[in-house]
Amino acid sequence: MKYLSTRGRSTAVSFSEAVEAGLAPDGGLFLPEELPDISPHLKAWESLSYAELTAAFFQLFATDLDAGILKDCVLASYGRFDHPEVAPLKRLGERLFVLELFHGPTLAFKDFALQLLGNLYEEQMARTGKPINVLGATSGDTGAAAIHGLRGKRGVNIFILYPDGRVSPLQERQMTCTGSQNIFPLAIEGSFDDAQKALKETFEDLDFRENLGLSAVNSINMARIIAQCVYYLYAWFRLPEESRETVEFVVPTGNFGNVLAGWMAQKMGLPVAGFRVATNQNDILHRFFQSGVYEMGEVKPSHAPSMDIQVASNFERFIYYAVDRDSAQVRRIMRQFKETGFYRFENFDADTFSSSCTDDNEIEATIGRVHREYGYLIDPHTACGFSDLNRNRTSVVLATAHPAKFPDTILAATGQEARSPVLDALKTRDIVKFPIAADKAAIQAFIKDHAVTCHEMEAG
Ligand SMILES: *Cc1c(COP(=O)(O)O)cnc(C)c1O
């Protein structure tokens, strides 16, 4: 299987090359040359465990990796989840199900992709002997998930910039209390925008980037999307047979990575009715699916911060399919959007998507209502999926984070204390962080001093 760029100006690459590069050289995103048809496999896959299903699914995509090595990466990744089913499907009502995606090490769904990506990086490093220094900026969840995907990995160091004092105390603990020597949380003076700007400048220095083998961690790596397809399959197998083909998956959405994975599984032959794009008050995608107009807004901080986005970085992959894989058209759309912050799709077809948006008041009200009706605690991101549900159809709401990650909102909405032993344990550990100015020179100097080098790897 080869991978092509949505913008059509990069040569086709292997799975490993697409994983290593992240972004395609022409600025586009990688996608498989052709989507495999999974329908002939469904029967055989039905009884597989979560890890077995992931390995079987990935074999269709990672055709340049040895099947045994792939399986080891997968087993190592999902062995660290704290539920034997990895992604348990719970039934709340006659037609209402919730898919719990918060049993990984950082208690949010990003662990599904980043645990696996961490193991794939390590494997790649062992094969090529090239050390990897990973650099990213985070406002919370992605950084924590990336850190936990890479902690303790040989030949990989990770540097994560975050705005000091502006991530939640629990998120900071998740990043800074790992006790791992290869993790460097860099607490930036300033806002998340300052951190991102410093990140961008550091990456734009191509010499520096080359010399240090610098790699990005972000939400656009193709392997992340493939990893996220699996839990849609897994959930589908666990639905009553008579509901499978009419189910709508309801997906709390920010960068469109999670819901895109489900939609791609449908395009590969998983027979489901469709997907609901559930946004918070940052509703660019809701407005798009209602009108066909893709228009940038201002980011308004919300109770569901991991969905506070202005531009959905994975949306370009949807556009590529929506214009029948016409890369020239994708380039035109992305150029116009970049220049004007606006694009109108003519003859717009929402395909199998529906959408909703939920503001902070409704988030709190929904958390309270779901707790009263079902005795079940949901986090503020998941709450966006529970508002406005169509009760006449079978819905699977994806629970993207554990409620204990947002204790204040849960307490205000329900009077209940949301707890998790994983988070409680963090509170007793030492914080290790590196305060630094949001400045390219300072960051580069720090990375130079702490980068993993070939020499060290031979010695270690
Ligand atoms: C990242 C995140 C989301 C949004 O996922 P996208 O793939 O960006 O749409 C939703 N909920 C939580 C808890 C997240 O961490």
PDBQT file of the ligand as one rigid body, heavy atoms in Angstrom, charges set to zero:
ROOT
HETATM    1  C1  LIG A 501      -8.655  15.976  20.978  1.00  0.00    +0.000 C 
HETATM    2  C2  LIG A 501      -9.938  15.756  21.690  1.00  0.00    +0.000 A 
HETATM    3  C3  LIG A 501     -11.178  15.876  21.027  1.00  0.00    +0.000 A 
HETATM    4  C4  LIG A 501     -11.295  16.289  19.571  1.00  0.00    +0.000 C 
HETATM    5  O1  LIG A 501     -10.806  15.306  18.697  1.00  0.00    +0.000 OA
HETATM    6  P1  LIG A 501     -10.509  15.675  17.160  1.00  0.00    +0.000 P 
HETATM    7  O2  LIG A 501      -9.876  14.464  16.577  1.00  0.00    +0.000 OA
HETATM    8  O3  LIG A 501      -9.578  16.848  17.215  1.00  0.00    +0.000 OA
HETATM    9  O4  LIG A 501     -11.811  15.992  16.535  1.00  0.00    +0.000 OA
HETATM   10  C5  LIG A 501     -12.328  15.612  21.743  1.00  0.00    +0.000 A 
HETATM   11  N1  LIG A 501     -12.282  15.272  23.057  1.00  0.00    +0.000 NA
HETATM   12  C6  LIG A 501     -11.120  15.161  23.727  1.00  0.00    +0.000 A 
HETATM   13  C7  LIG A 501     -11.143  14.798  25.165  1.00  0.00    +0.000 C 
HETATM   14  C8  LIG A 501      -9.898  15.391  23.068  1.00  0.00    +0.000 A 
HETATM   15  O5  LIG A 501      -8.741  15.272  23.756  1.00  0.00    +0.000 OA
ENDROOT
TORSDOF 0
